[in-house]
Amino acid sequence: MSTSLEGRKAVVTGGAQGIGKAIAKALADAGAKVVISDINGEGAKAAAADIGHGAVGVTCDSTKVDQVEKMLEDAAENGAVDILVNNASIVPYVAWDDVDLAHWQKIIDTNLTSVFIASRKATDMMRAADRKGTVLNIGSNAFYAGTPNMSAYVAAKGGVVGFTRGLATEVGKYGIRVNAVMPGLTESDGVKDSPHNDSFGFVEMLQAMPGKGQPEDIAKVVAFLVSDDAGWMTGQCVAVDAGMIRL
């Protein structure tokens, strides 16, 4: 079995670096025409140039409805995109005593509301074009485990789980699939910048397999889930975390 996305148009939000860039590359390598959307437009364009395969990088703030809708309309072919990967995210580390409403709202907007905004527009376009597309959301196993100094982030990623399951039941009758991937400890910029590097050894002890995952480990699972090989899967949240979370 080899994953083929030939002829598909894909959008990856937050794709300028890390897991998002790896996902964009995996989809492009599988034959998809990829648009990389990121608030860092120059980074998105650089990522697209690195990936090749005709990938395109564009500037877009995933929390802004007008920008997201225009980006998806510009990316669409024959009325809609085939694949939407909601990857845009920020991972700040803030102690609970320092969490105020402004911080909370920024985290929820970036990590959860952005998923709604893009999914709302993309699924509307898919239905209007009679396109049996797929939405893939990037969550986090932090939702299952709970993580100190990340309460707002954990809440947002928990919302992604609930939204994924709910939206799958809403749009399944139109042939649109919705799934999520829940990365664990992964060699990404967020992990490298974490003030909790000294605790990652303990995290690895909780895993069934030691070590840190690579962005490509996440990307390969995403490429499978958005392909026809996973055509009978929807509403699922798949942990890719070396067995840390064993549900």
DRENPA-3360 file (N, C-alpha, C; in nm, 2 decimals, always signed):
BEGIN
1 = MSTSLEGR = +0.08/-0.12/+0.00/+0.00/+0.00/+0.00/+0.09/+0.12/+0.00 ~ +0.07/+0.21/-0.10/+0.14/+0.34/-0.10/+0.04/+0.45/-0.11 ~ +0.06/+0.55/-0.03/-0.03/+0.67/-0.02/-0.01/+0.75/-0.15 ~ -0.12/+0.78/-0.22/-0.12/+0.86/-0.33/-0.22/+0.98/-0.31 ~ -0.17/+1.10/-0.34/-0.26/+1.21/-0.33/-0.26/+1.29/-0.46 ~ -0.23/+1.22/-0.57/-0.23/+1.28/-0.70/-0.36/+1.35/-0.73 ~ -0.35/+1.47/-0.78/-0.46/+1.54/-0.83/-0.54/+1.61/-0.71 ~ -0.49/+1.60/-0.59/-0.56/+1.67/-0.48/-0.49/+1.81/-0.45;
9 = KAVVTGGA = -0.58/+1.90/-0.40/-0.53/+2.03/-0.36/-0.53/+2.04/-0.21 ~ -0.42/+2.07/-0.15/-0.41/+2.06/+0.00/-0.37/+2.20/+0.05 ~ -0.42/+2.24/+0.17/-0.38/+2.36/+0.24/-0.33/+2.31/+0.38 ~ -0.21/+2.36/+0.42/-0.16/+2.33/+0.55/-0.14/+2.46/+0.62 ~ -0.21/+2.49/+0.73/-0.19/+2.61/+0.80/-0.07/+2.60/+0.90 ~ -0.01/+2.71/+0.93/+0.11/+2.70/+1.02/+0.22/+2.61/+0.96 ~ +0.24/+2.62/+0.83/+0.33/+2.52/+0.77/+0.47/+2.57/+0.74 ~ +0.51/+2.68/+0.80/+0.64/+2.74/+0.76/+0.76/+2.66/+0.82;
17 = QGIGKAIA = +0.73/+2.59/+0.93/+0.84/+2.52/+1.00/+0.79/+2.40/+1.07 ~ +0.88/+2.32/+1.13/+0.85/+2.21/+1.22/+0.75/+2.11/+1.16 ~ +0.66/+2.07/+1.24/+0.56/+1.96/+1.20/+0.48/+2.01/+1.08 ~ +0.44/+2.13/+1.08/+0.36/+2.18/+0.96/+0.44/+2.17/+0.83 ~ +0.57/+2.21/+0.83/+0.65/+2.20/+0.71/+0.66/+2.05/+0.67 ~ +0.69/+1.96/+0.77/+0.70/+1.82/+0.74/+0.57/+1.76/+0.68 ~ +0.46/+1.81/+0.73/+0.33/+1.76/+0.67/+0.32/+1.81/+0.53 ~ +0.35/+1.94/+0.51/+0.34/+1.99/+0.37/+0.42/+1.91/+0.27;
25 = KALADAGA = +0.54/+1.88/+0.32/+0.64/+1.80/+0.23/+0.58/+1.66/+0.20 ~ +0.53/+1.59/+0.31/+0.47/+1.46/+0.29/+0.36/+1.46/+0.19 ~ +0.27/+1.56/+0.20/+0.16/+1.57/+0.11/+0.21/+1.59/-0.04 ~ +0.30/+1.68/-0.05/+0.36/+1.72/-0.18/+0.43/+1.59/-0.24 ~ +0.51/+1.52/-0.16/+0.58/+1.40/-0.21/+0.48/+1.30/-0.25 ~ +0.36/+1.30/-0.19/+0.25/+1.20/-0.23/+0.17/+1.24/-0.35 ~ +0.21/+1.36/-0.41/+0.14/+1.41/-0.53/+0.04/+1.52/-0.52 ~ +0.02/+1.57/-0.40/-0.08/+1.68/-0.38/-0.02/+1.81/-0.42;
33 = KVVISDIN = -0.10/+1.90/-0.47/-0.06/+2.04/-0.49/-0.09/+2.11/-0.35 ~ +0.02/+2.17/-0.30/+0.02/+2.21/-0.16/+0.03/+2.37/-0.15 ~ -0.06/+2.43/-0.07/-0.05/+2.57/-0.03/-0.01/+2.57/+0.12 ~ +0.10/+2.64/+0.15/+0.14/+2.65/+0.29/+0.10/+2.79/+0.33 ~ +0.02/+2.79/+0.44/-0.03/+2.92/+0.49/+0.03/+2.94/+0.63 ~ +0.08/+3.06/+0.65/+0.14/+3.09/+0.78/+0.14/+3.24/+0.80 ~ +0.13/+3.28/+0.93/+0.14/+3.43/+0.96/+0.28/+3.48/+0.92 ~ +0.38/+3.39/+0.92/+0.51/+3.43/+0.87/+0.52/+3.40/+0.72;
41 = GEGAKAAA = +0.48/+3.49/+0.64/+0.47/+3.47/+0.50/+0.60/+3.43/+0.43 ~ +0.71/+3.50/+0.47/+0.84/+3.48/+0.41/+0.88/+3.33/+0.45 ~ +0.85/+3.29/+0.57/+0.88/+3.15/+0.61/+0.80/+3.05/+0.53 ~ +0.68/+3.08/+0.50/+0.59/+2.99/+0.42/+0.65/+2.98/+0.28 ~ +0.69/+3.09/+0.23/+0.75/+3.09/+0.09/+0.88/+3.01/+0.09 ~ +0.96/+3.03/+0.19/+1.09/+2.96/+0.20/+1.06/+2.81/+0.21 ~ +0.96/+2.77/+0.29/+0.93/+2.63/+0.31/+0.88/+2.57/+0.17 ~ +0.80/+2.65/+0.10/+0.75/+2.60/-0.03/+0.86/+2.58/-0.13;
49 = ADIGHGAV = +0.96/+2.67/-0.12/+1.07/+2.66/-0.21/+1.16/+2.54/-0.18 ~ +1.17/+2.51/-0.05/+1.25/+2.39/-0.01/+1.18/+2.26/-0.05 ~ +1.05/+2.26/-0.04/+0.97/+2.14/-0.07/+0.96/+2.11/-0.22 ~ +0.94/+2.22/-0.30/+0.93/+2.20/-0.44/+0.80/+2.14/-0.48 ~ +0.79/+2.06/-0.58/+0.66/+2.00/-0.63/+0.56/+2.11/-0.66 ~ +0.60/+2.23/-0.69/+0.50/+2.33/-0.71/+0.43/+2.39/-0.59 ~ +0.48/+2.36/-0.47/+0.42/+2.41/-0.35/+0.43/+2.56/-0.35 ~ +0.33/+2.63/-0.28/+0.31/+2.77/-0.28/+0.30/+2.81/-0.13;
57 = GVTCDSTK = +0.37/+2.92/-0.10/+0.36/+2.98/+0.04/+0.29/+3.11/+0.04 ~ +0.20/+3.13/+0.13/+0.12/+3.25/+0.14/+0.11/+3.30/+0.28 ~ +0.09/+3.43/+0.30/+0.08/+3.49/+0.43/-0.07/+3.49/+0.47 ~ -0.09/+3.44/+0.59/-0.23/+3.44/+0.64/-0.23/+3.42/+0.79 ~ -0.31/+3.51/+0.86/-0.33/+3.50/+1.00/-0.45/+3.41/+1.02 ~ -0.43/+3.29/+1.08/-0.54/+3.19/+1.09/-0.65/+3.23/+1.19 ~ -0.63/+3.34/+1.26/-0.73/+3.38/+1.35/-0.82/+3.49/+1.29 ~ -0.79/+3.53/+1.17/-0.87/+3.63/+1.10/-0.96/+3.57/+0.99;
65 = VDQVEKML = -1.09/+3.59/+1.01/-1.18/+3.52/+0.92/-1.16/+3.57/+0.77 ~ -1.15/+3.70/+0.75/-1.14/+3.75/+0.61/-1.01/+3.69/+0.55 ~ -0.90/+3.69/+0.62/-0.78/+3.64/+0.56/-0.79/+3.49/+0.53 ~ -0.85/+3.41/+0.62/-0.86/+3.26/+0.60/-0.95/+3.24/+0.48 ~ -1.06/+3.30/+0.47/-1.16/+3.28/+0.36/-1.10/+3.31/+0.23 ~ -1.02/+3.42/+0.22/-0.96/+3.46/+0.09/-0.85/+3.36/+0.06 ~ -0.77/+3.32/+0.16/-0.67/+3.22/+0.13/-0.72/+3.09/+0.07 ~ -0.83/+3.04/+0.13/-0.89/+2.92/+0.08/-0.96/+2.93/-0.05;
73 = EDAAENGA = -1.02/+3.05/-0.08/-1.07/+3.07/-0.21/-0.97/+3.08/-0.32 ~ -0.85/+3.14/-0.28/-0.74/+3.15/-0.38/-0.68/+3.02/-0.40 ~ -0.68/+2.93/-0.30/-0.62/+2.80/-0.31/-0.70/+2.70/-0.39 ~ -0.83/+2.73/-0.39/-0.93/+2.63/-0.44/-0.91/+2.60/-0.59 ~ -0.93/+2.48/-0.63/-0.94/+2.44/-0.77/-1.08/+2.37/-0.79 ~ -1.15/+2.42/-0.89/-1.28/+2.37/-0.92/-1.38/+2.38/-0.80 ~ -1.36/+2.50/-0.73/-1.45/+2.53/-0.63/-1.42/+2.50/-0.49 ~ -1.31/+2.41/-0.46/-1.28/+2.38/-0.33/-1.14/+2.32/-0.32;
81 = VDILVNNA = -1.09/+2.31/-0.20/-0.97/+2.23/-0.17/-1.01/+2.09/-0.14 ~ -0.92/+1.99/-0.15/-0.96/+1.86/-0.12/-0.91/+1.82/+0.02 ~ -0.81/+1.89/+0.07/-0.75/+1.85/+0.20/-0.72/+1.98/+0.28 ~ -0.77/+1.99/+0.40/-0.73/+2.10/+0.49/-0.66/+2.04/+0.61 ~ -0.54/+2.08/+0.64/-0.47/+2.04/+0.76/-0.46/+2.17/+0.85 ~ -0.53/+2.16/+0.96/-0.53/+2.27/+1.06/-0.41/+2.25/+1.16 ~ -0.30/+2.31/+1.13/-0.18/+2.29/+1.21/-0.14/+2.42/+1.29 ~ -0.19/+2.53/+1.25/-0.15/+2.66/+1.31/-0.16/+2.65/+1.46;
89 = SIVPYVAW = -0.06/+2.69/+1.53/-0.06/+2.67/+1.68/+0.05/+2.75/+1.74 ~ +0.03/+2.79/+1.87/+0.14/+2.85/+1.95/+0.14/+2.77/+2.08 ~ +0.26/+2.76/+2.14/+0.28/+2.67/+2.26/+0.36/+2.76/+2.36 ~ +0.29/+2.85/+2.43/+0.36/+2.93/+2.53/+0.36/+2.85/+2.66 ~ +0.46/+2.87/+2.75/+0.46/+2.81/+2.88/+0.45/+2.92/+2.98 ~ +0.33/+2.92/+3.04/+0.29/+3.03/+3.14/+0.23/+2.96/+3.26 ~ +0.29/+2.99/+3.38/+0.24/+2.94/+3.50/+0.09/+2.99/+3.53 ~ +0.01/+2.91/+3.59/-0.13/+2.94/+3.61/-0.14/+3.07/+3.68;
97 = DDVDLAHW = -0.06/+3.11/+3.78/-0.07/+3.23/+3.85/-0.05/+3.35/+3.76 ~ +0.00/+3.33/+3.64/+0.03/+3.44/+3.55/-0.07/+3.44/+3.43 ~ -0.16/+3.35/+3.43/-0.26/+3.34/+3.32/-0.37/+3.44/+3.34 ~ -0.38/+3.54/+3.25/-0.50/+3.63/+3.25/-0.59/+3.61/+3.13 ~ -0.69/+3.68/+3.12/-0.79/+3.66/+3.02/-0.73/+3.68/+2.88 ~ -0.64/+3.78/+2.87/-0.58/+3.81/+2.74/-0.50/+3.70/+2.69 ~ -0.42/+3.64/+2.78/-0.34/+3.52/+2.75/-0.43/+3.40/+2.71 ~ -0.53/+3.38/+2.79/-0.62/+3.27/+2.76/-0.69/+3.28/+2.63;
105 = QKIIDTNL = -0.74/+3.41/+2.59/-0.81/+3.43/+2.47/-0.71/+3.41/+2.35 ~ -0.59/+3.45/+2.36/-0.49/+3.44/+2.25/-0.47/+3.29/+2.22 ~ -0.45/+3.21/+2.33/-0.42/+3.07/+2.31/-0.54/+3.00/+2.25 ~ -0.66/+3.03/+2.30/-0.78/+2.97/+2.24/-0.81/+3.01/+2.10 ~ -0.79/+3.14/+2.07/-0.81/+3.18/+1.93/-0.71/+3.12/+1.83 ~ -0.59/+3.11/+1.87/-0.49/+3.05/+1.78/-0.50/+2.90/+1.77 ~ -0.52/+2.83/+1.88/-0.52/+2.69/+1.87/-0.65/+2.62/+1.85 ~ -0.76/+2.69/+1.88/-0.89/+2.63/+1.86/-0.98/+2.70/+1.77;
113 = TSVFIASR = -1.00/+2.83/+1.79/-1.09/+2.91/+1.70/-1.04/+2.91/+1.56 ~ -0.91/+2.91/+1.54/-0.86/+2.90/+1.40/-0.90/+2.78/+1.33 ~ -0.91/+2.67/+1.41/-0.96/+2.54/+1.35/-1.10/+2.55/+1.30 ~ -1.19/+2.62/+1.38/-1.32/+2.64/+1.34/-1.33/+2.73/+1.21 ~ -1.26/+2.84/+1.21/-1.26/+2.93/+1.10/-1.23/+2.86/+0.97 ~ -1.12/+2.79/+0.96/-1.08/+2.73/+0.84/-1.17/+2.61/+0.80 ~ -1.21/+2.54/+0.90/-1.30/+2.42/+0.88/-1.44/+2.47/+0.83 ~ -1.49/+2.58/+0.89/-1.62/+2.64/+0.84/-1.62/+2.67/+0.69;
121 = KATDMMRA = -1.52/+2.74/+0.65/-1.51/+2.78/+0.51/-1.48/+2.66/+0.42 ~ -1.38/+2.58/+0.46/-1.34/+2.47/+0.37/-1.45/+2.37/+0.35 ~ -1.53/+2.33/+0.46/-1.64/+2.23/+0.44/-1.75/+2.29/+0.36 ~ -1.78/+2.42/+0.38/-1.88/+2.49/+0.30/-1.84/+2.48/+0.15 ~ -1.72/+2.50/+0.12/-1.67/+2.50/-0.02/-1.68/+2.35/-0.07 ~ -1.64/+2.26/+0.01/-1.64/+2.12/-0.03/-1.79/+2.08/-0.06 ~ -1.88/+2.11/+0.02/-2.02/+2.08/+0.00/-2.07/+2.14/-0.13 ~ -2.04/+2.27/-0.15/-2.09/+2.34/-0.26/-2.04/+2.28/-0.39;
129 = ADRKGTVL = -1.92/+2.23/-0.39/-1.85/+2.17/-0.51/-1.88/+2.02/-0.51 ~ -1.96/+1.97/-0.42/-1.98/+1.82/-0.42/-1.85/+1.75/-0.41 ~ -1.76/+1.80/-0.32/-1.62/+1.74/-0.31/-1.62/+1.66/-0.18 ~ -1.58/+1.54/-0.19/-1.56/+1.45/-0.07/-1.42/+1.47/-0.02 ~ -1.41/+1.58/+0.05/-1.27/+1.62/+0.10/-1.25/+1.57/+0.24 ~ -1.14/+1.61/+0.30/-1.10/+1.57/+0.43/-1.04/+1.69/+0.51 ~ -1.07/+1.69/+0.64/-1.01/+1.79/+0.73/-0.93/+1.71/+0.83 ~ -0.81/+1.75/+0.85/-0.72/+1.69/+0.95/-0.67/+1.79/+1.05;
137 = NIGSNAFY = -0.70/+1.77/+1.18/-0.66/+1.87/+1.28/-0.54/+1.82/+1.36 ~ -0.45/+1.90/+1.39/-0.34/+1.87/+1.48/-0.37/+1.90/+1.62 ~ -0.38/+1.80/+1.70/-0.41/+1.82/+1.85/-0.28/+1.81/+1.92 ~ -0.29/+1.75/+2.04/-0.17/+1.72/+2.12/-0.20/+1.62/+2.23 ~ -0.11/+1.53/+2.26/-0.14/+1.44/+2.37/-0.13/+1.50/+2.51 ~ -0.10/+1.63/+2.51/-0.10/+1.71/+2.63/-0.25/+1.72/+2.69 ~ -0.34/+1.71/+2.60/-0.48/+1.71/+2.64/-0.51/+1.59/+2.73 ~ -0.46/+1.47/+2.69/-0.48/+1.35/+2.77/-0.40/+1.35/+2.90;
145 = AGTPNMSA = -0.28/+1.40/+2.89/-0.19/+1.39/+3.00/-0.20/+1.50/+3.10 ~ -0.24/+1.62/+3.05/-0.23/+1.74/+3.14/-0.08/+1.78/+3.15 ~ -0.06/+1.91/+3.14/+0.08/+1.95/+3.14/+0.09/+2.08/+3.22 ~ +0.18/+2.09/+3.31/+0.20/+2.22/+3.39/+0.24/+2.33/+3.31 ~ +0.19/+2.45/+3.35/+0.23/+2.58/+3.28/+0.17/+2.59/+3.14 ~ +0.07/+2.51/+3.11/+0.01/+2.50/+2.97/-0.14/+2.49/+2.98 ~ -0.20/+2.54/+3.09/-0.35/+2.51/+3.11/-0.43/+2.56/+2.99 ~ -0.41/+2.68/+2.94/-0.49/+2.73/+2.83/-0.46/+2.64/+2.70;
153 = YVAAKGGV = -0.34/+2.60/+2.68/-0.31/+2.52/+2.56/-0.37/+2.38/+2.57 ~ -0.37/+2.32/+2.69/-0.43/+2.19/+2.71/-0.58/+2.20/+2.69 ~ -0.64/+2.31/+2.73/-0.79/+2.33/+2.71/-0.82/+2.35/+2.56 ~ -0.74/+2.42/+2.49/-0.76/+2.44/+2.35/-0.75/+2.31/+2.27 ~ -0.65/+2.23/+2.31/-0.63/+2.11/+2.23/-0.74/+2.01/+2.27 ~ -0.79/+2.02/+2.39/-0.90/+1.94/+2.43/-1.02/+1.98/+2.34 ~ -1.04/+2.10/+2.32/-1.14/+2.15/+2.23/-1.13/+2.10/+2.09 ~ -1.00/+2.08/+2.04/-0.98/+2.03/+1.91/-1.03/+1.89/+1.90;
161 = VGFTRGLA = -1.01/+1.81/+2.01/-1.06/+1.67/+2.01/-1.21/+1.67/+2.00 ~ -1.28/+1.75/+2.08/-1.42/+1.75/+2.08/-1.48/+1.80/+1.94 ~ -1.41/+1.90/+1.89/-1.46/+1.96/+1.76/-1.44/+1.86/+1.65 ~ -1.33/+1.79/+1.65/-1.30/+1.68/+1.55/-1.41/+1.58/+1.55 ~ -1.45/+1.53/+1.67/-1.55/+1.43/+1.67/-1.69/+1.48/+1.64 ~ -1.72/+1.61/+1.68/-1.85/+1.66/+1.65/-1.86/+1.70/+1.50 ~ -1.76/+1.76/+1.44/-1.77/+1.79/+1.30/-1.78/+1.67/+1.21 ~ -1.71/+1.56/+1.25/-1.72/+1.44/+1.17/-1.86/+1.39/+1.16;
169 = TEVGKYGI = -1.94/+1.41/+1.27/-2.08/+1.36/+1.26/-2.17/+1.46/+1.18 ~ -2.12/+1.58/+1.17/-2.20/+1.68/+1.10/-2.18/+1.67/+0.95 ~ -2.06/+1.64/+0.90/-2.03/+1.65/+0.76/-2.01/+1.51/+0.70 ~ -2.02/+1.40/+0.78/-2.00/+1.27/+0.72/-2.10/+1.24/+0.61 ~ -2.22/+1.28/+0.63/-2.33/+1.25/+0.53/-2.30/+1.31/+0.39 ~ -2.20/+1.41/+0.39/-2.16/+1.47/+0.26/-2.03/+1.40/+0.20 ~ -1.99/+1.30/+0.27/-1.87/+1.23/+0.23/-1.74/+1.30/+0.27 ~ -1.75/+1.39/+0.36/-1.63/+1.47/+0.41/-1.59/+1.40/+0.54;
177 = RVNAVMPG = -1.46/+1.37/+0.55/-1.40/+1.30/+0.67/-1.32/+1.40/+0.75 ~ -1.33/+1.38/+0.89/-1.26/+1.47/+0.98/-1.19/+1.39/+1.08 ~ -1.06/+1.40/+1.09/-0.98/+1.33/+1.19/-0.88/+1.42/+1.26 ~ -0.81/+1.37/+1.36/-0.70/+1.45/+1.42/-0.58/+1.36/+1.45 ~ -0.47/+1.42/+1.46/-0.34/+1.35/+1.50/-0.30/+1.42/+1.63 ~ -0.26/+1.34/+1.72/-0.22/+1.40/+1.86/-0.07/+1.37/+1.88 ~ +0.02/+1.46/+1.84/+0.16/+1.44/+1.86/+0.20/+1.43/+2.01 ~ +0.30/+1.35/+2.04/+0.36/+1.35/+2.17/+0.49/+1.43/+2.16;
185 = LTESDGVK = +0.59/+1.39/+2.24/+0.72/+1.46/+2.25/+0.79/+1.45/+2.11 ~ +0.80/+1.56/+2.04/+0.85/+1.57/+1.90/+0.96/+1.67/+1.89 ~ +1.06/+1.64/+1.82/+1.17/+1.74/+1.80/+1.12/+1.85/+1.71 ~ +1.05/+1.95/+1.77/+1.00/+2.07/+1.70/+1.06/+2.19/+1.77 ~ +1.03/+2.31/+1.71/+1.08/+2.43/+1.76/+1.02/+2.46/+1.90 ~ +0.89/+2.42/+1.92/+0.83/+2.44/+2.05/+0.89/+2.36/+2.16 ~ +0.93/+2.24/+2.13/+1.00/+2.15/+2.23/+1.14/+2.21/+2.25 ~ +1.21/+2.25/+2.15/+1.35/+2.30/+2.17/+1.35/+2.43/+2.25;
193 = DSPHNDSF = +1.24/+2.51/+2.24/+1.23/+2.64/+2.31/+1.17/+2.62/+2.45 ~ +1.13/+2.50/+2.49/+1.06/+2.48/+2.61/+1.15/+2.50/+2.73 ~ +1.09/+2.56/+2.84/+1.17/+2.58/+2.96/+1.17/+2.45/+3.04 ~ +1.10/+2.35/+2.99/+1.09/+2.22/+3.07/+1.18/+2.11/+3.01 ~ +1.28/+2.15/+2.94/+1.37/+2.05/+2.88/+1.42/+1.95/+2.98 ~ +1.44/+1.99/+3.10/+1.49/+1.90/+3.21/+1.39/+1.80/+3.25 ~ +1.27/+1.82/+3.21/+1.16/+1.72/+3.25/+1.13/+1.62/+3.14 ~ +1.19/+1.64/+3.02/+1.16/+1.55/+2.91/+1.21/+1.41/+2.93;
201 = GFVEMLQA = +1.31/+1.39/+3.01/+1.35/+1.26/+3.05/+1.24/+1.18/+3.12 ~ +1.17/+1.25/+3.20/+1.06/+1.18/+3.27/+0.95/+1.15/+3.18 ~ +0.92/+1.24/+3.08/+0.82/+1.21/+2.98/+0.86/+1.09/+2.90 ~ +0.98/+1.08/+2.86/+1.03/+0.96/+2.79/+1.01/+0.83/+2.87 ~ +1.02/+0.84/+3.00/+1.00/+0.72/+3.09/+0.86/+0.67/+3.08 ~ +0.77/+0.76/+3.05/+0.62/+0.73/+3.05/+0.59/+0.66/+2.91 ~ +0.68/+0.68/+2.81/+0.65/+0.63/+2.68/+0.68/+0.48/+2.68 ~ +0.61/+0.41/+2.59/+0.64/+0.27/+2.57/+0.78/+0.25/+2.50;
209 = MPGKGQPE = +0.82/+0.35/+2.42/+0.95/+0.35/+2.35/+1.02/+0.48/+2.39 ~ +1.15/+0.47/+2.42/+1.22/+0.59/+2.45/+1.25/+0.68/+2.34 ~ +1.29/+0.81/+2.36/+1.33/+0.90/+2.26/+1.23/+1.00/+2.23 ~ +1.26/+1.09/+2.13/+1.17/+1.19/+2.08/+1.13/+1.16/+1.94 ~ +1.01/+1.19/+1.90/+0.97/+1.17/+1.76/+1.02/+1.28/+1.68 ~ +1.01/+1.26/+1.55/+1.05/+1.36/+1.45/+0.93/+1.41/+1.38 ~ +0.93/+1.53/+1.33/+0.82/+1.59/+1.26/+0.77/+1.49/+1.15 ~ +0.86/+1.42/+1.08/+0.82/+1.33/+0.98/+0.74/+1.21/+1.03;
217 = DIAKVVAF = +0.76/+1.18/+1.15/+0.67/+1.07/+1.21/+0.52/+1.11/+1.21 ~ +0.50/+1.24/+1.24/+0.37/+1.29/+1.25/+0.31/+1.31/+1.10 ~ +0.40/+1.35/+1.01/+0.36/+1.38/+0.88/+0.32/+1.25/+0.80 ~ +0.38/+1.14/+0.83/+0.35/+1.02/+0.76/+0.21/+0.97/+0.80 ~ +0.17/+0.99/+0.93/+0.04/+0.95/+0.97/-0.07/+1.04/+0.91 ~ -0.04/+1.17/+0.91/-0.13/+1.27/+0.84/-0.15/+1.23/+0.70 ~ -0.04/+1.20/+0.62/-0.06/+1.17/+0.48/-0.15/+1.05/+0.46 ~ -0.14/+0.95/+0.55/-0.22/+0.83/+0.55/-0.37/+0.87/+0.57;
225 = LVSDDAGW = -0.39/+0.95/+0.68/-0.53/+0.98/+0.72/-0.61/+1.06/+0.62 ~ -0.54/+1.15/+0.54/-0.61/+1.23/+0.44/-0.62/+1.16/+0.30 ~ -0.56/+1.04/+0.29/-0.57/+0.96/+0.17/-0.68/+0.87/+0.16 ~ -0.71/+0.81/+0.05/-0.82/+0.71/+0.03/-0.79/+0.59/+0.11 ~ -0.66/+0.56/+0.14/-0.63/+0.44/+0.22/-0.70/+0.44/+0.36 ~ -0.74/+0.56/+0.41/-0.81/+0.58/+0.54/-0.95/+0.62/+0.51 ~ -1.01/+0.58/+0.40/-1.14/+0.62/+0.36/-1.25/+0.58/+0.45 ~ -1.23/+0.49/+0.54/-1.34/+0.44/+0.63/-1.31/+0.49/+0.77;
233 = MTGQCVAV = -1.22/+0.59/+0.78/-1.19/+0.65/+0.91/-1.24/+0.79/+0.92 ~ -1.32/+0.82/+1.02/-1.35/+0.96/+1.05/-1.39/+0.97/+1.20 ~ -1.37/+1.10/+1.25/-1.40/+1.12/+1.39/-1.30/+1.06/+1.49 ~ -1.18/+1.03/+1.43/-1.08/+0.96/+1.51/-0.96/+1.06/+1.55 ~ -0.91/+1.04/+1.67/-0.80/+1.12/+1.72/-0.68/+1.02/+1.75 ~ -0.58/+1.02/+1.66/-0.48/+0.92/+1.67/-0.35/+0.98/+1.74 ~ -0.32/+0.92/+1.85/-0.20/+0.96/+1.92/-0.07/+0.90/+1.85 ~ +0.02/+0.99/+1.82/+0.15/+0.95/+1.77/+0.26/+1.00/+1.87;
241 = DAGMIRL = +0.28/+0.91/+1.97/+0.36/+0.96/+2.09/+0.44/+0.85/+2.15 ~ +0.48/+0.75/+2.07/+0.56/+0.64/+2.13/+0.49/+0.56/+2.24 ~ +0.36/+0.56/+2.24/+0.29/+0.49/+2.34/+0.28/+0.55/+2.48 ~ +0.30/+0.69/+2.48/+0.28/+0.75/+2.61/+0.14/+0.74/+2.66 ~ +0.05/+0.77/+2.57/-0.10/+0.77/+2.60/-0.15/+0.63/+2.55 ~ -0.19/+0.54/+2.63/-0.24/+0.41/+2.59/-0.39/+0.40/+2.63 ~ -0.47/+0.44/+2.53/-0.62/+0.45/+2.55/-0.68/+0.32/+2.52;
% end
